[in-house]
Amino acid sequence: MAGYLTTHVLDTARGSPAAGLRITLDRIHGDGATRLSEAMTNADGRTDAPILPEAEFATGTYTLTFHAGDYLRAQGHGTEPLFLDEIPIRFGMDAADHYHVPLLLSPFGYSTYRGS
């Protein structure tokens, strides 16, 4: 099995998928990072394709950044400045496998886990 990475976002304050939320993926190396991809969530709160497809997969350390601020503003959540704006999740992938990193989001908190 070749490795790949998927993600999705659920808005726990509304009890629904978070559509229209921008997500970026960077590979971490030394003191820097390289942007690999950028996607928007669809009506199901998922990206239309793996954010890191099999053809581009490599083990290593990555950061998914969920650009939640624009989404939260559009939903009328919170006041300025927002409590949450950009949410970076740094994680490692050590084998060619399916990695799934979801985000459960509200205006004042979030959680993540390695999903399936």
HELIX and SHEET records of a PDB file:
HELIX    1   1 GLU A   54  GLU A   56  5                                   3    
HELIX    2   2 ALA A   68  ALA A   74  1                                   7    
SHEET    1   A 2 TYR A   4  THR A   6  0                                        
SHEET    2   A 2 HIS A  98  HIS A 100  1                                        
SHEET    1   B 4 SER A  16  PRO A  17  0                                        
SHEET    2   B 4 VAL A   9  ASP A  11 -1                                        
SHEET    3   B 4 LEU A 103  SER A 106  1                                        
SHEET    4   B 4 GLY A 109  THR A 112 -1                                        
SHEET    1   C 4 GLY A  32  MET A  40  0                                        
SHEET    2   C 4 ARG A  22  HIS A  29 -1                                        
SHEET    3   C 4 GLY A  60  HIS A  67 -1                                        
SHEET    4   C 4 GLU A  86  MET A  93 -1                                        
END                                                                             
